[in-house]
Structure formats: structure tokens, C-alpha cells
Amino acid sequence: MSKRKLAETGMHPNNPYFDNPPNFVALAQLYPSLAPFVTVKKNSKSSKGSSGAETKGIINFQDPSALRELTYCLLKKDFSIDLDIPLDSLCPPIPNRLNYVCWIEDLLDNESTKEIHGIDIGTGASYIDDRSISFAESNIKRNHLDNAIKIIKNSSTDTFPAILFKDPEQRYDFCMCNPPFYKDEQDIQDSLEGKEGQPSAVCKGTTNEMITTGGETQFVKQMVTESIVHGQRIRTEAILDGLLIQHRSGTTGSETESTTVRMLHCMAERNTWSRAARRALARVSASKDGDKTGSKTAKEVTDSVLALVVLEFDIRVTLAPPPTTPEVQSPSTSQCAATPAQDSHTIEFTWTVGEDRDLFESCFLHFRNKFQKEHHA
């Protein structure tokens, strides 16, 4: 698909509405509740001497009732979702919002075989009213999505409340949000007056949906800042998984509202981080879609080229907001190695089982370099 055509349509190529806009006439025939909001126009046409008429449905996008009914019908027809939202709330334009899902699919393309967990931030305001919670919970139950969607009321000023990270085993693959647009009522008015023409569709929304402290810029900035703190809990374990190092969550260390401590106990049955081992693992990965006969597992390959070793260690990851004065790292002890992944992020390895100090140090250095590379990417 050409970039020019993608830009013209504004749709992701994988969006089901790409080059396939909703047919309002057909939709109104399927769902009579939409019919009062559809105006049918006939355009004469001729083709090779034949004559006929082409019908086209038009919807008044300045009518909030029409927009809501269209959203209801599209969700029912194309996704079997039964939705109920207040008339004064923001109404998602389905074709456009599906782009968000397509973009996330692009980002998680290599993770398609695993269970995906994501965070959708419904509002950036410092509060959310009970009515919104009630409607959300009702929609979840109505569509039997209780096991897939969990509503969390955020009463704090944090974008990501601490309750999201209460379970040390919980991982999140993405976060999405259609952020609030304005910092106050005057900001809304100034924005409207600054537009050259009327928006293509009416925008209805409650105060907590439309306004947030500091406006959209501050909201996104805080979202990014907190993501830096919480994001490493996913990457830390991903590095271990890539090295085939077994790990389990240990006792979580002391935490404050601004500091997160993650503890992991790890066991390496063999050296999987040396250059020779990583090359062997790469060969296994490259050939796994080819001829299966005679191919070896990653464990069999590393066992054949490296001596079996046993190494156990604990990892302590401390994530905190950047300090006003950079902390000075104390020298490593004989059985402990530590490094700042960033001024405010510290990784500490503690050697618990094993006889080869060089092996422990090489594992630590590989993990540190990988962590720093991914963190600063």
C-alpha cells in the first residue's frame, strides 16, 4: 500500500474500514434505530447506455444522537459488541479509533503468540465520576468480558496507580490513551475560536473527559515520566527469558510512592550469554521454521558446546524518579555487583550459588549492557 494512499485515507492498511467506509443505507436497513438519522440521496448515473440511480446515505455528524447510534450499530454489526454510553459523553468514532488497535498490533507483532495485557487510560483528570464507572462496568458485563477487562478507579494523581503493580508477576505489554484535550474551560473556548472552520463532527464530553491539570501536554509528559519508572519491570524479565535463565519473583523490597523495588531469584543451568552460546541459540532460532528432522533444542546445543555449569543469583531492581543529586555507587563486594542503569535506576546482582567467579561477572556484565542498551533505546 502506497504511503500516499495511506495518508489520503487516514486509515491503517489493516483497518477493516480501509477503502471500505460504512454503508449508512445498508446499516440503517439492518438496524432500524439508525434509520431516523440517515438521509438517502439518489445520484443519477449512466454506464454504457444504461441508466440508473445510485443511493448514498448521509448522517449529520453534528448531531450527538446520530453519532452515538452509528457507533452502536457499527459495534454490533462488525464486532458483536452491545454498548451503552451517556449522550453527554465522548463518543468514539469506530473507524478512526480502530487505527489505535492496528498500531498496537504493529508494535507487538513479535508477541502475537502470547497472552497480551494492556492498560487503557479512560481519562486524565484527577477524578472520575461514579456514573462513568457504572456505565463501564455495565458494558463489560453486558458483553461477558468480565475475565478480559478489569476497571480500576484511580483516585491518585498518578497516571499509573500503584494498584496496577500490586501483583509482582503482572506484566503489561502496552498502554494506550486518547488524552484529554484541555487544561480548563477557557482553553476549550480558545481552541474553538482558533479553528478556521467547524469540526467535521460534534464533540461531546464531560468535564473529567475533556479537562486535565496542565492540559494535554502535561498529561502526556507525566505519562512518559511514569512509564520510564514502571517500564523496566517488563524488560528485566524479557532479558532473562531471552537467555533461557529460569527466574521467579522474590520478596519485594521496601517501596515508597515514588520508588519501586523488584526482586528476582535466578538460576542458570548453563552459560547462555557468552558469544559462542548466543551464536548457537541464534542458529537454533533461525532453523526452527526449516527442516525439523535432526534439529536440536537450544538446551541440547548449549550442552554440546559448553560445559554444564550451575549459577544462581538474585537481582534487585530499584526504579525511582531522577534524584536532584546523582547517587554515587559503592564498590562491588566479592559476591555482589551493582550498576546504575540510569541516574535513578539501580540493578544489583547477588551471587548465591556457584564456583566460578568469572562466570558470575560475565553474566552480570552481559545483563547490565543489555539492560542499559534497551533502556536508552
ChimeraX attribute file (.defattr): number of C-alpha atoms within 10 A of each C-alpha:
attribute: neighborCount
match mode: 1-to-1
recipient: residues
	/A:1	7
	/A:2	7
	/A:3	7
	/A:4	9
	/A:5	12
	/A:6	14
	/A:7	10
	/A:8	8
	/A:9	12
	/A:10	13
	/A:11	20
	/A:12	20
	/A:13	16
	/A:14	14
	/A:15	18
	/A:16	15
	/A:17	17
	/A:18	16
	/A:19	12
	/A:20	9
	/A:21	9
	/A:22	13
	/A:23	11
	/A:24	22
	/A:25	20
	/A:26	12
	/A:27	19
	/A:28	18
	/A:29	11
	/A:30	13
	/A:31	17
	/A:32	11
	/A:33	15
	/A:34	23
	/A:35	21
	/A:36	10
	/A:37	21
	/A:38	18
	/A:39	13
	/A:40	14
	/A:41	13
	/A:42	11
	/A:43	10
	/A:44	10
	/A:45	10
	/A:46	10
	/A:47	7
	/A:48	5
	/A:49	5
	/A:50	7
	/A:51	9
	/A:52	11
	/A:53	11
	/A:54	10
	/A:55	12
	/A:56	15
	/A:57	18
	/A:58	14
	/A:59	18
	/A:60	15
	/A:61	17
	/A:62	15
	/A:63	14
	/A:64	19
	/A:65	16
	/A:66	19
	/A:67	22
	/A:68	22
	/A:69	19
	/A:70	27
	/A:71	19
	/A:72	22
	/A:73	23
	/A:74	20
	/A:75	15
	/A:76	14
	/A:77	13
	/A:78	9
	/A:79	9
	/A:80	12
	/A:81	17
	/A:82	15
	/A:83	19
	/A:84	15
	/A:85	15
	/A:86	13
	/A:87	14
	/A:88	12
	/A:89	18
	/A:90	17
	/A:91	21
	/A:92	14
	/A:93	14
	/A:94	14
	/A:95	20
	/A:96	15
	/A:97	13
	/A:98	17
	/A:99	20
	/A:100	16
	/A:101	15
	/A:102	17
	/A:103	14
	/A:104	15
	/A:105	14
	/A:106	13
	/A:107	12
	/A:108	14
	/A:109	10
	/A:110	9
	/A:111	12
	/A:112	10
	/A:113	8
	/A:114	7
	/A:115	7
	/A:116	12
	/A:117	13
	/A:118	13
	/A:119	15
	/A:120	12
	/A:121	15
	/A:122	18
	/A:123	20
	/A:124	28
	/A:125	23
	/A:126	15
	/A:127	15
	/A:128	17
	/A:129	11
	/A:130	10
	/A:131	10
	/A:132	17
	/A:133	14
	/A:134	11
	/A:135	14
	/A:136	18
	/A:137	16
	/A:138	15
	/A:139	18
	/A:140	19
	/A:141	12
	/A:142	14
	/A:143	12
	/A:144	12
	/A:145	12
	/A:146	13
	/A:147	8
	/A:148	8
	/A:149	15
	/A:150	12
	/A:151	13
	/A:152	11
	/A:153	14
	/A:154	20
	/A:155	12
	/A:156	12
	/A:157	12
	/A:158	15
	/A:159	21
	/A:160	18
	/A:161	16
	/A:162	14
	/A:163	10
	/A:164	14
	/A:165	15
	/A:166	9
	/A:167	9
	/A:168	17
	/A:169	10
	/A:170	11
	/A:171	17
	/A:172	15
	/A:173	15
	/A:174	14
	/A:175	14
	/A:176	13
	/A:177	14
	/A:178	15
	/A:179	20
	/A:180	23
	/A:181	19
	/A:182	23
	/A:183	19
	/A:184	15
	/A:185	12
	/A:186	10
	/A:187	14
	/A:188	15
	/A:189	11
	/A:190	11
	/A:191	12
	/A:192	13
	/A:193	11
	/A:194	9
	/A:195	9
	/A:196	7
	/A:197	8
	/A:198	10
	/A:199	11
	/A:200	9
	/A:201	13
	/A:202	15
	/A:203	17
	/A:204	16
	/A:205	16
	/A:206	14
	/A:207	16
	/A:208	18
	/A:209	22
	/A:210	24
	/A:211	24
	/A:212	23
	/A:213	16
	/A:214	14
	/A:215	19
	/A:216	19
	/A:217	16
	/A:218	14
	/A:219	21
	/A:220	17
	/A:221	12
	/A:222	14
	/A:223	17
	/A:224	13
	/A:225	13
	/A:226	18
	/A:227	14
	/A:228	14
	/A:229	19
	/A:230	17
	/A:231	17
	/A:232	19
	/A:233	21
	/A:234	14
	/A:235	16
	/A:236	21
	/A:237	18
	/A:238	13
	/A:239	16
	/A:240	17
	/A:241	12
	/A:242	12
	/A:243	20
	/A:244	19
	/A:245	19
	/A:246	15
	/A:247	18
	/A:248	14
	/A:249	15
	/A:250	15
	/A:251	13
	/A:252	14
	/A:253	12
	/A:254	10
	/A:255	13
	/A:256	8
	/A:257	9
	/A:258	12
	/A:259	15
	/A:260	21
	/A:261	20
	/A:262	21
	/A:263	18
	/A:264	20
	/A:265	18
	/A:266	21
	/A:267	18
	/A:268	20
	/A:269	16
	/A:270	20
	/A:271	25
	/A:272	23
	/A:273	22
	/A:274	15
	/A:275	10
	/A:276	14
	/A:277	20
	/A:278	17
	/A:279	14
	/A:280	20
	/A:281	22
	/A:282	13
	/A:283	14
	/A:284	17
	/A:285	13
	/A:286	10
	/A:287	12
	/A:288	13
	/A:289	8
	/A:290	9
	/A:291	8
	/A:292	9
	/A:293	6
	/A:294	6
	/A:295	13
	/A:296	15
	/A:297	13
	/A:298	19
	/A:299	15
	/A:300	12
	/A:301	16
	/A:302	21
	/A:303	17
	/A:304	12
	/A:305	11
	/A:306	14
	/A:307	10
	/A:308	12
	/A:309	14
	/A:310	15
	/A:311	21
	/A:312	18
	/A:313	21
	/A:314	21
	/A:315	23
	/A:316	20
	/A:317	25
	/A:318	23
	/A:319	25
	/A:320	22
	/A:321	15
	/A:322	14
	/A:323	9
	/A:324	8
	/A:325	8
	/A:326	10
	/A:327	11
	/A:328	8
	/A:329	10
	/A:330	9
	/A:331	10
	/A:332	13
	/A:333	9
	/A:334	9
	/A:335	13
	/A:336	18
	/A:337	20
	/A:338	21
	/A:339	21
	/A:340	17
	/A:341	20
	/A:342	15
	/A:343	17
	/A:344	18
	/A:345	21
	/A:346	17
	/A:347	22
	/A:348	20
	/A:349	25
	/A:350	20
	/A:351	21
	/A:352	16
	/A:353	13
	/A:354	14
	/A:355	12
	/A:356	11
	/A:357	13
	/A:358	9
	/A:359	17
	/A:360	23
	/A:361	16
	/A:362	14
	/A:363	19
	/A:364	24
	/A:365	15
	/A:366	13
	/A:367	19
	/A:368	20
	/A:369	13
	/A:370	14
	/A:371	19
	/A:372	14
	/A:373	11
	/A:374	13
	/A:375	16
	/A:376	8
	/A:377	6
